[in-house]
């Protein structure tokens, strides 16, 4: 029996609050639904970092086929300084615009 792995889509993403004072980096297999969850603050019963700081605005994302690669990249980015994250975001989104409408 041949098992096909990797025929899925996973995303790492960086979201922020309205004033862009904090960044949250996460991983998901459905970015559209995950953004809705952040917006509705339904994750962790409103006790999560994302809910506390009202981060819901997408600034950056990367797409992966393998969950292991997505998780590894998420961990890498989480360890970065704010300035390094901003540099990364600007490679895709030079004006730091909110990109949520790409997944509506």
N, C-alpha and C positions, 0 to 999 in steps of 0.2 A: 504494500500500500504506500503510495506516494503522498506525503503531506506537504501541502503548499503553505509556506509561511511568508509573511511580508506583503501580502496582498491587501493591506489595510493602509489607512492614512492616519498618521498621528501628527500632532502639532505641538511645538513649544511656542509659547507666546509671552509677551510682556504687555501688561496692562498698567494703567495709572489712574489717578483720580483726576477730577476736573482741572485742578491747578497744577498738575504734573509734579507734585512734591514727593510722591513715593512711587516705586515700581514694584510690581508683583510678577514673578516668573512662574509659569505653570506648564503642565503637559496635559493633553487631552486627545481623544480620538474623534471628537466632534466640536470644533471650535465655535460654531454657531450656537449650539446648545449651551456650551460652557460660558459664553459671553452673556447669554440670557440669564443663566444661573447667577453669575456675578452681579448683574444688574438688579436682579430681584433679591439679592442677598439671602438666598435660601441655603447656601452651603454652610455647614457646621452650625446651624441654628443661630446665625448672626454673631457668632463669636470668633470667626476666623479673621486673619489679618486682612484679607480682601474685603470682608464686610465692615470691619472696624474703620478702615481708612477709605471706604467707598471707592475702591478701584474697580472700574468697569470699562474703561476706555482703551481700546486696542491700539498699541503703538507699533508692534513688531510681531512677526511670526515666522516660523520655518516649518516646512513640511517634511515628514519622514515616512518611510515605509515600515521600518522596524522600530518597535517600541523601545528596545534596548538602546538604540541610537538616540531616540528622542529623550529618554530619561537621562542618559549620559550628558547630552547637550544642555538639558535643563540644569543639572547639577553644576556643570561648568559655568554657565552664565550666572547662576545664583551666587557663585563665589567671587564674582567680579565687582569692582568698584562702580559707583554710580556713573562716573565719567566714562568708563569703558563700556558700560551698557548704553549710554547715550551715543557713543561712537558707533556701536553696532546698530542701534535703531536708525541712525542717520544713513546707513548704507542702503536701507530699504525705504526709509521715510525721512528725507532730509529736513522737512519742516516740522517734524513731530506732530503731524496731523493725526486725528483720531480715525482709525481704519475700520470701525465697527460696520459701516455700511457695506463693506466688501462681503460680509457674511449675512446680510439680511435676506 
